[in-house]
Amino acid sequence: MINIKTREEFIIFLKELLEEYKEHPENWENKNIKDFFEAMIIYSDSVQQYYKNTNQFINADEAQWKVFADIIKGASIYEI
């Protein structure tokens, strides 16, 4: 579970995600920018269901650093 509350934490998250990609690209479903953005669009549409399924009381319609991070992380592994 990702717990991002501030812009600074979001930046750290992005840096760590980039390192994860560099060190373990085999863990990423979407390895090119086109596939990644397509997955991010699809995952953005379904992230509220993810929160519901994992009993997280988050409204994905409200802009939050955590929601942004969840969408980006989800897009890295979401199969399109």
C-alpha positions in Angstrom: 0.0 0.0 0.0 1.3 3.4 -1.0 1.0 6.2 1.6 1.9 9.5 -0.1 0.6 12.7 1.5 2.9 15.4 0.3 4.6 16.6 -2.9 8.0 15.7 -1.5 6.9 12.2 -0.7 5.5 11.9 -4.3 8.9 13.0 -5.7 10.6 10.3 -3.6 8.1 7.7 -4.8 8.8 8.6 -8.4 12.6 8.4 -7.9 12.2 5.0 -6.2 9.9 3.8 -8.9 12.4 4.8 -11.6 15.1 2.9 -9.7 12.8 -0.2 -9.5 12.4 0.0 -13.2 16.1 0.3 -13.9 17.0 -2.6 -11.6 14.0 -4.9 -12.3 12.4 -4.1 -15.7 11.1 -7.6 -15.8 8.6 -6.7 -13.1 6.9 -4.1 -15.3 4.1 -5.1 -17.6 4.3 -1.9 -19.7 7.9 -1.1 -20.7 7.3 1.5 -23.4 5.7 4.9 -22.9 2.8 4.2 -25.2 1.7 1.1 -23.3 2.4 2.8 -19.9 0.2 5.7 -20.8 -2.6 3.5 -22.1 -2.4 1.5 -18.9 -2.4 4.7 -16.8 -5.6 5.8 -18.6 -7.3 2.5 -18.0 -6.1 2.2 -14.4 -7.2 5.8 -13.7 -10.7 4.8 -14.6 -10.7 1.7 -12.4 -8.6 2.9 -9.4 -11.8 3.6 -7.3 -12.7 -0.1 -7.6 -9.2 -1.0 -6.4 -9.8 1.1 -3.3 -13.2 -0.5 -2.7 -11.7 -4.0 -3.1 -8.9 -3.3 -0.7 -11.2 -1.6 1.9 -9.5 1.8 1.5 -11.9 4.7 2.1 -10.4 7.0 -0.6 -12.3 9.1 -3.0 -10.4 8.9 -6.3 -12.3 11.9 -7.6 -10.4 14.1 -5.1 -6.9 15.1 -6.2 -4.5 13.5 -3.7 -0.8 12.7 -4.0 -1.6 9.1 -3.0 -4.1 8.7 -5.8 -1.5 10.0 -8.4 1.0 7.5 -7.0 -1.4 4.6 -7.0 -2.3 5.3 -10.7 1.3 5.5 -11.8 2.3 2.4 -9.8 -0.8 0.5 -11.1 0.0 1.5 -14.7 3.4 -0.1 -14.4 1.9 -3.6 -13.9 -1.6 -3.2 -15.4 -2.0 -5.5 -18.4 -3.7 -3.8 -21.3 
